[in-house]
Amino acid sequence: MAEDSGRKWDRCLADSAVKLITGLGVGALFSVLLFKRRMWPVAFGAGAGIGMACSNCQHDLRSPYLLHRHMVKDQ
């Protein structure tokens, strides 16, 4: 049980890092190309990335009985 919880938290933190970096990158790209180097697209991208990561983490942590296909052994 503790190993599964640790695996979920690791997946959550990795997903959060990826989505934050991607949101920052997309926001910076839009800031440079379309919005004359304003800061709000970067903040919006980071916020959207963190929001998606939080939603994924909540779904993953609240579904304790979800079986993942690669973990189920053939009988």
PDB file as gemmi writes it, atoms N, CA and C in Angstrom:
CRYST1    1.000    1.000    1.000  90.00  90.00  90.00 P 1                      
ATOM      1  N   MET A   1       0.823  -1.182   0.000  1.00  0.00           N  
ATOM      2  CA  MET A   1       0.000   0.000   0.000  1.00  0.00           C  
ATOM      3  C   MET A   1       0.879   1.262   0.000  1.00  0.00           C  
ATOM      4  N   ALA A   2       1.914   1.297   0.831  1.00  0.00           N  
ATOM      5  CA  ALA A   2       2.797   2.452   0.894  1.00  0.00           C  
ATOM      6  C   ALA A   2       3.600   2.595  -0.397  1.00  0.00           C  
ATOM      7  N   GLU A   3       3.967   1.453  -0.990  1.00  0.00           N  
ATOM      8  CA  GLU A   3       4.705   1.494  -2.247  1.00  0.00           C  
ATOM      9  C   GLU A   3       3.841   2.072  -3.360  1.00  0.00           C  
ATOM     10  N   ASP A   4       2.570   1.706  -3.384  1.00  0.00           N  
ATOM     11  CA  ASP A   4       1.655   2.228  -4.388  1.00  0.00           C  
ATOM     12  C   ASP A   4       1.436   3.729  -4.197  1.00  0.00           C  
ATOM     13  N   SER A   5       1.321   4.155  -2.942  1.00  0.00           N  
ATOM     14  CA  SER A   5       1.154   5.576  -2.657  1.00  0.00           C  
ATOM     15  C   SER A   5       2.400   6.357  -3.077  1.00  0.00           C  
ATOM     16  N   GLY A   6       3.552   5.822  -2.808  1.00  0.00           N  
ATOM     17  CA  GLY A   6       4.794   6.468  -3.223  1.00  0.00           C  
ATOM     18  C   GLY A   6       4.917   6.561  -4.727  1.00  0.00           C  
ATOM     19  N   ARG A   7       4.492   5.506  -5.412  1.00  0.00           N  
ATOM     20  CA  ARG A   7       4.522   5.505  -6.876  1.00  0.00           C  
ATOM     21  C   ARG A   7       3.589   6.578  -7.436  1.00  0.00           C  
ATOM     22  N   LYS A   8       2.416   6.726  -6.812  1.00  0.00           N  
ATOM     23  CA  LYS A   8       1.468   7.759  -7.260  1.00  0.00           C  
ATOM     24  C   LYS A   8       2.036   9.155  -7.046  1.00  0.00           C  
ATOM     25  N   TRP A   9       2.670   9.382  -5.890  1.00  0.00           N  
ATOM     26  CA  TRP A   9       3.246  10.705  -5.618  1.00  0.00           C  
ATOM     27  C   TRP A   9       4.403  11.000  -6.562  1.00  0.00           C  
ATOM     28  N   ASP A  10       5.221  10.009  -6.859  1.00  0.00           N  
ATOM     29  CA  ASP A  10       6.314  10.205  -7.809  1.00  0.00           C  
ATOM     30  C   ASP A  10       5.787  10.573  -9.185  1.00  0.00           C  
ATOM     31  N   ARG A  11       4.755   9.848  -9.619  1.00  0.00           N  
ATOM     32  CA  ARG A  11       4.138  10.136 -10.912  1.00  0.00           C  
ATOM     33  C   ARG A  11       3.529  11.533 -10.918  1.00  0.00           C  
ATOM     34  N   CYS A  12       2.922  11.918  -9.800  1.00  0.00           N  
ATOM     35  CA  CYS A  12       2.303  13.232  -9.688  1.00  0.00           C  
ATOM     36  C   CYS A  12       3.351  14.349  -9.775  1.00  0.00           C  
ATOM     37  N   LEU A  13       4.447  14.205  -9.056  1.00  0.00           N  
ATOM     38  CA  LEU A  13       5.489  15.230  -9.081  1.00  0.00           C  
ATOM     39  C   LEU A  13       6.161  15.324 -10.452  1.00  0.00           C  
ATOM     40  N   ALA A  14       6.383  14.201 -11.080  1.00  0.00           N  
ATOM     41  CA  ALA A  14       6.985  14.218 -12.416  1.00  0.00           C  
ATOM     42  C   ALA A  14       6.046  14.863 -13.423  1.00  0.00           C  
ATOM     43  N   ASP A  15       4.765  14.543 -13.341  1.00  0.00           N  
ATOM     44  CA  ASP A  15       3.771  15.136 -14.228  1.00  0.00           C  
ATOM     45  C   ASP A  15       3.674  16.639 -14.000  1.00  0.00           C  
ATOM     46  N   SER A  16       3.723  17.056 -12.744  1.00  0.00           N  
ATOM     47  CA  SER A  16       3.659  18.480 -12.419  1.00  0.00           C  
ATOM     48  C   SER A  16       4.860  19.229 -12.996  1.00  0.00           C  
ATOM     49  N   ALA A  17       6.034  18.651 -12.871  1.00  0.00           N  
ATOM     50  CA  ALA A  17       7.236  19.303 -13.404  1.00  0.00           C  
ATOM     51  C   ALA A  17       7.166  19.436 -14.924  1.00  0.00           C  
ATOM     52  N   VAL A  18       6.736  18.378 -15.594  1.00  0.00           N  
ATOM     53  CA  VAL A  18       6.646  18.411 -17.057  1.00  0.00           C  
ATOM     54  C   VAL A  18       5.622  19.447 -17.511  1.00  0.00           C  
ATOM     55  N   LYS A  19       4.463  19.465 -16.865  1.00  0.00           N  
ATOM     56  CA  LYS A  19       3.423  20.407 -17.280  1.00  0.00           C  
ATOM     57  C   LYS A  19       3.798  21.853 -16.954  1.00  0.00           C  
ATOM     58  N   LEU A  20       4.486  22.089 -15.849  1.00  0.00           N  
ATOM     59  CA  LEU A  20       4.937  23.438 -15.517  1.00  0.00           C  
ATOM     60  C   LEU A  20       5.949  23.935 -16.537  1.00  0.00           C  
ATOM     61  N   ILE A  21       6.933  23.125 -16.851  1.00  0.00           N  
ATOM     62  CA  ILE A  21       7.969  23.522 -17.820  1.00  0.00           C  
ATOM     63  C   ILE A  21       7.351  23.741 -19.199  1.00  0.00           C  
ATOM     64  N   THR A  22       6.443  22.866 -19.609  1.00  0.00           N  
ATOM     65  CA  THR A  22       5.788  23.019 -20.905  1.00  0.00           C  
ATOM     66  C   THR A  22       4.948  24.288 -20.940  1.00  0.00           C  
ATOM     67  N   GLY A  23       4.196  24.549 -19.872  1.00  0.00           N  
ATOM     68  CA  GLY A  23       3.387  25.769 -19.809  1.00  0.00           C  
ATOM     69  C   GLY A  23       4.240  27.020 -19.859  1.00  0.00           C  
ATOM     70  N   LEU A  24       5.349  27.007 -19.135  1.00  0.00           N  
ATOM     71  CA  LEU A  24       6.262  28.155 -19.188  1.00  0.00           C  
ATOM     72  C   LEU A  24       6.833  28.350 -20.598  1.00  0.00           C  
ATOM     73  N   GLY A  25       7.202  27.264 -21.229  1.00  0.00           N  
ATOM     74  CA  GLY A  25       7.768  27.347 -22.582  1.00  0.00           C  
ATOM     75  C   GLY A  25       6.774  27.864 -23.604  1.00  0.00           C  
ATOM     76  N   VAL A  26       5.572  27.336 -23.559  1.00  0.00           N  
ATOM     77  CA  VAL A  26       4.543  27.781 -24.507  1.00  0.00           C  
ATOM     78  C   VAL A  26       4.184  29.241 -24.235  1.00  0.00           C  
ATOM     79  N   GLY A  27       4.068  29.599 -22.953  1.00  0.00           N  
ATOM     80  CA  GLY A  27       3.777  30.989 -22.611  1.00  0.00           C  
ATOM     81  C   GLY A  27       4.873  31.933 -23.067  1.00  0.00           C  
ATOM     82  N   ALA A  28       6.123  31.541 -22.886  1.00  0.00           N  
ATOM     83  CA  ALA A  28       7.238  32.381 -23.331  1.00  0.00           C  
ATOM     84  C   ALA A  28       7.259  32.514 -24.846  1.00  0.00           C  
ATOM     85  N   LEU A  29       6.958  31.428 -25.542  1.00  0.00           N  
ATOM     86  CA  LEU A  29       6.913  31.471 -26.997  1.00  0.00           C  
ATOM     87  C   LEU A  29       5.827  32.434 -27.486  1.00  0.00           C  
ATOM     88  N   PHE A  30       4.636  32.332 -26.916  1.00  0.00           N  
ATOM     89  CA  PHE A  30       3.561  33.244 -27.295  1.00  0.00           C  
ATOM     90  C   PHE A  30       3.894  34.683 -26.907  1.00  0.00           C  
ATOM     91  N   SER A  31       4.556  34.851 -25.778  1.00  0.00           N  
ATOM     92  CA  SER A  31       4.931  36.186 -25.335  1.00  0.00           C  
ATOM     93  C   SER A  31       5.877  36.850 -26.334  1.00  0.00           C  
ATOM     94  N   VAL A  32       6.854  36.105 -26.795  1.00  0.00           N  
ATOM     95  CA  VAL A  32       7.837  36.662 -27.720  1.00  0.00           C  
ATOM     96  C   VAL A  32       7.238  36.875 -29.104  1.00  0.00           C  
ATOM     97  N   LEU A  33       6.455  35.911 -29.578  1.00  0.00           N  
ATOM     98  CA  LEU A  33       5.966  35.987 -30.955  1.00  0.00           C  
ATOM     99  C   LEU A  33       4.743  36.878 -31.137  1.00  0.00           C  
ATOM    100  N   LEU A  34       3.833  36.886 -30.183  1.00  0.00           N  
ATOM    101  CA  LEU A  34       2.556  37.567 -30.417  1.00  0.00           C  
ATOM    102  C   LEU A  34       2.272  38.758 -29.508  1.00  0.00           C  
ATOM    103  N   PHE A  35       2.798  38.772 -28.305  1.00  0.00           N  
ATOM    104  CA  PHE A  35       2.342  39.748 -27.324  1.00  0.00           C  
ATOM    105  C   PHE A  35       3.416  40.731 -26.882  1.00  0.00           C  
ATOM    106  N   LYS A  36       4.379  41.019 -27.723  1.00  0.00           N  
ATOM    107  CA  LYS A  36       5.393  42.047 -27.494  1.00  0.00           C  
ATOM    108  C   LYS A  36       6.094  41.918 -26.143  1.00  0.00           C  
ATOM    109  N   ARG A  37       6.463  40.710 -25.821  1.00  0.00           N  
ATOM    110  CA  ARG A  37       7.239  40.386 -24.619  1.00  0.00           C  
ATOM    111  C   ARG A  37       6.560  40.811 -23.324  1.00  0.00           C  
ATOM    112  N   ARG A  38       5.281  40.614 -23.262  1.00  0.00           N  
ATOM    113  CA  ARG A  38       4.563  40.864 -22.009  1.00  0.00           C  
ATOM    114  C   ARG A  38       4.665  39.630 -21.127  1.00  0.00           C  
ATOM    115  N   MET A  39       4.401  39.811 -19.846  1.00  0.00           N  
ATOM    116  CA  MET A  39       4.610  38.722 -18.892  1.00  0.00           C  
ATOM    117  C   MET A  39       3.375  37.847 -18.705  1.00  0.00           C  
ATOM    118  N   TRP A  40       2.196  38.340 -19.023  1.00  0.00           N  
ATOM    119  CA  TRP A  40       0.996  37.575 -18.697  1.00  0.00           C  
ATOM    120  C   TRP A  40       0.872  36.254 -19.462  1.00  0.00           C  
ATOM    121  N   PRO A  41       1.329  36.124 -20.701  1.00  0.00           N  
ATOM    122  CA  PRO A  41       1.231  34.788 -21.323  1.00  0.00           C  
ATOM    123  C   PRO A  41       2.080  33.725 -20.615  1.00  0.00           C  
ATOM    124  N   VAL A  42       3.207  34.144 -20.065  1.00  0.00           N  
ATOM    125  CA  VAL A  42       4.068  33.204 -19.339  1.00  0.00           C  
ATOM    126  C   VAL A  42       3.363  32.756 -18.054  1.00  0.00           C  
ATOM    127  N   ALA A  43       2.786  33.721 -17.329  1.00  0.00           N  
ATOM    128  CA  ALA A  43       2.071  33.385 -16.100  1.00  0.00           C  
ATOM    129  C   ALA A  43       0.837  32.537 -16.398  1.00  0.00           C  
ATOM    130  N   PHE A  44       0.143  32.853 -17.470  1.00  0.00           N  
ATOM    131  CA  PHE A  44      -1.034  32.062 -17.851  1.00  0.00           C  
ATOM    132  C   PHE A  44      -0.635  30.636 -18.215  1.00  0.00           C  
ATOM    133  N   GLY A  45       0.439  30.470 -18.971  1.00  0.00           N  
ATOM    134  CA  GLY A  45       0.903  29.138 -19.351  1.00  0.00           C  
ATOM    135  C   GLY A  45       1.326  28.316 -18.150  1.00  0.00           C  
ATOM    136  N   ALA A  46       2.033  28.954 -17.214  1.00  0.00           N  
ATOM    137  CA  ALA A  46       2.456  28.244 -16.007  1.00  0.00           C  
ATOM    138  C   ALA A  46       1.244  27.857 -15.165  1.00  0.00           C  
ATOM    139  N   GLY A  47       0.290  28.760 -15.042  1.00  0.00           N  
ATOM    140  CA  GLY A  47      -0.923  28.470 -14.276  1.00  0.00           C  
ATOM    141  C   GLY A  47      -1.747  27.353 -14.891  1.00  0.00           C  
ATOM    142  N   ALA A  48      -1.853  27.360 -16.206  1.00  0.00           N  
ATOM    143  CA  ALA A  48      -2.594  26.293 -16.888  1.00  0.00           C  
ATOM    144  C   ALA A  48      -1.895  24.945 -16.706  1.00  0.00           C  
ATOM    145  N   GLY A  49      -0.574  24.940 -16.770  1.00  0.00           N  
ATOM    146  CA  GLY A  49       0.177  23.700 -16.572  1.00  0.00           C  
ATOM    147  C   GLY A  49       0.007  23.151 -15.166  1.00  0.00           C  
ATOM    148  N   ILE A  50       0.099  24.029 -14.168  1.00  0.00           N  
ATOM    149  CA  ILE A  50      -0.076  23.588 -12.781  1.00  0.00           C  
ATOM    150  C   ILE A  50      -1.511  23.136 -12.539  1.00  0.00           C  
ATOM    151  N   GLY A  51      -2.467  23.824 -13.146  1.00  0.00           N  
ATOM    152  CA  GLY A  51      -3.877  23.424 -12.991  1.00  0.00           C  
ATOM    153  C   GLY A  51      -4.144  22.040 -13.557  1.00  0.00           C  
ATOM    154  N   MET A  52      -3.601  21.762 -14.733  1.00  0.00           N  
ATOM    155  CA  MET A  52      -3.764  20.434 -15.317  1.00  0.00           C  
ATOM    156  C   MET A  52      -3.076  19.371 -14.472  1.00  0.00           C  
ATOM    157  N   ALA A  53      -1.907  19.690 -13.950  1.00  0.00           N  
ATOM    158  CA  ALA A  53      -1.175  18.734 -13.111  1.00  0.00           C  
ATOM    159  C   ALA A  53      -1.939  18.442 -11.821  1.00  0.00           C  
ATOM    160  N   CYS A  54      -2.511  19.475 -11.198  1.00  0.00           N  
ATOM    161  CA  CYS A  54      -3.297  19.276  -9.971  1.00  0.00           C  
ATOM    162  C   CYS A  54      -4.516  18.405 -10.241  1.00  0.00           C  
ATOM    163  N   SER A  55      -5.176  18.642 -11.365  1.00  0.00           N  
ATOM    164  CA  SER A  55      -6.337  17.835 -11.724  1.00  0.00           C  
ATOM    165  C   SER A  55      -5.952  16.371 -11.931  1.00  0.00           C  
ATOM    166  N   ASN A  56      -4.850  16.135 -12.617  1.00  0.00           N  
ATOM    167  CA  ASN A  56      -4.386  14.761 -12.830  1.00  0.00           C  
ATOM    168  C   ASN A  56      -3.997  14.096 -11.515  1.00  0.00           C  
ATOM    169  N   CYS A  57      -3.350  14.845 -10.623  1.00  0.00           N  
ATOM    170  CA  CYS A  57      -2.949  14.287  -9.332  1.00  0.00           C  
ATOM    171  C   CYS A  57      -4.165  13.935  -8.481  1.00  0.00           C  
ATOM    172  N   GLN A  58      -5.161  14.804  -8.465  1.00  0.00           N  
ATOM    173  CA  GLN A  58      -6.378  14.513  -7.705  1.00  0.00           C  
ATOM    174  C   GLN A  58      -7.046  13.253  -8.229  1.00  0.00           C  
ATOM    175  N   HIS A  59      -7.131  13.126  -9.544  1.00  0.00           N  
ATOM    176  CA  HIS A  59      -7.765  11.945 -10.131  1.00  0.00           C  
ATOM    177  C   HIS A  59      -6.974  10.684  -9.785  1.00  0.00           C  
ATOM    178  N   ASP A  60      -5.662  10.780  -9.848  1.00  0.00           N  
ATOM    179  CA  ASP A  60      -4.820   9.616  -9.578  1.00  0.00           C  
ATOM    180  C   ASP A  60      -4.858   9.220  -8.099  1.00  0.00           C  
ATOM    181  N   LEU A  61      -4.848  10.192  -7.211  1.00  0.00           N  
ATOM    182  CA  LEU A  61      -4.811   9.893  -5.784  1.00  0.00           C  
ATOM    183  C   LEU A  61      -6.175   9.481  -5.237  1.00  0.00           C  
ATOM    184  N   ARG A  62      -7.254   9.883  -5.878  1.00  0.00           N  
ATOM    185  CA  ARG A  62      -8.596   9.545  -5.389  1.00  0.00           C  
ATOM    186  C   ARG A  62      -9.146   8.252  -5.968  1.00  0.00           C  
ATOM    187  N   SER A  63      -8.422   7.613  -6.841  1.00  0.00           N  
ATOM    188  CA  SER A  63      -8.900   6.365  -7.432  1.00  0.00           C  
ATOM    189  C   SER A  63      -7.996   5.213  -6.990  1.00  0.00           C  
ATOM    190  N   PRO A  64      -8.171   4.733  -5.756  1.00  0.00           N  
ATOM    191  CA  PRO A  64      -7.251   3.706  -5.253  1.00  0.00           C  
ATOM    192  C   PRO A  64      -7.458   2.327  -5.876  1.00  0.00           C  
ATOM    193  N   TYR A  65      -8.615   2.081  -6.475  1.00  0.00           N  
ATOM    194  CA  TYR A  65      -8.894   0.747  -6.989  1.00  0.00           C  
ATOM    195  C   TYR A  65      -8.758   0.659  -8.500  1.00  0.00           C  
ATOM    196  N   LEU A  66      -8.173   1.668  -9.109  1.00  0.00           N  
ATOM    197  CA  LEU A  66      -7.973   1.663 -10.544  1.00  0.00           C  
ATOM    198  C   LEU A  66      -6.842   0.695 -10.888  1.00  0.00           C  
ATOM    199  N   LEU A  67      -7.126  -0.245 -11.761  1.00  0.00           N  
ATOM    200  CA  LEU A  67      -6.117  -1.209 -12.184  1.00  0.00           C  
ATOM    201  C   LEU A  67      -5.487  -0.732 -13.482  1.00  0.00           C  
ATOM    202  N   HIS A  68      -4.177  -0.721 -13.513  1.00  0.00           N  
ATOM    203  CA  HIS A  68      -3.460  -0.359 -14.724  1.00  0.00           C  
ATOM    204  C   HIS A  68      -3.155  -1.635 -15.487  1.00  0.00           C  
ATOM    205  N   ARG A  69      -3.318  -1.580 -16.770  1.00  0.00           N  
ATOM    206  CA  ARG A  69      -3.218  -2.773 -17.579  1.00  0.00           C  
ATOM    207  C   ARG A  69      -1.843  -3.434 -17.495  1.00  0.00           C  
ATOM    208  N   HIS A  70      -0.789  -2.651 -17.446  1.00  0.00           N  
ATOM    209  CA  HIS A  70       0.543  -3.256 -17.441  1.00  0.00           C  
ATOM    210  C   HIS A  70       0.893  -3.896 -16.109  1.00  0.00           C  
ATOM    211  N   MET A  71       0.091  -3.670 -15.078  1.00  0.00           N  
ATOM    212  CA  MET A  71       0.362  -4.257 -13.774  1.00  0.00           C  
ATOM    213  C   MET A  71      -0.428  -5.549 -13.530  1.00  0.00           C  
ATOM    214  N   VAL A  72      -1.439  -5.805 -14.335  1.00  0.00           N  
ATOM    215  CA  VAL A  72      -2.267  -6.983 -14.151  1.00  0.00           C  
ATOM    216  C   VAL A  72      -1.584  -8.167 -14.833  1.00  0.00           C  
ATOM    217  N   LYS A  73      -1.391  -9.245 -14.097  1.00  0.00           N  
ATOM    218  CA  LYS A  73      -0.740 -10.436 -14.637  1.00  0.00           C  
ATOM    219  C   LYS A  73      -1.763 -11.331 -15.302  1.00  0.00           C  
ATOM    220  N   ASP A  74      -1.345 -11.987 -16.359  1.00  0.00           N  
ATOM    221  CA  ASP A  74      -2.215 -12.951 -17.025  1.00  0.00           C  
ATOM    222  C   ASP A  74      -2.413 -14.167 -16.141  1.00  0.00           C  
ATOM    223  N   GLN A  75      -3.624 -14.702 -16.158  1.00  0.00           N  
ATOM    224  CA  GLN A  75      -3.927 -15.874 -15.316  1.00  0.00           C  
ATOM    225  C   GLN A  75      -3.929 -17.143 -16.121  1.00  0.00           C  
TER     226      GLN A  75                                                      
END                                                                             
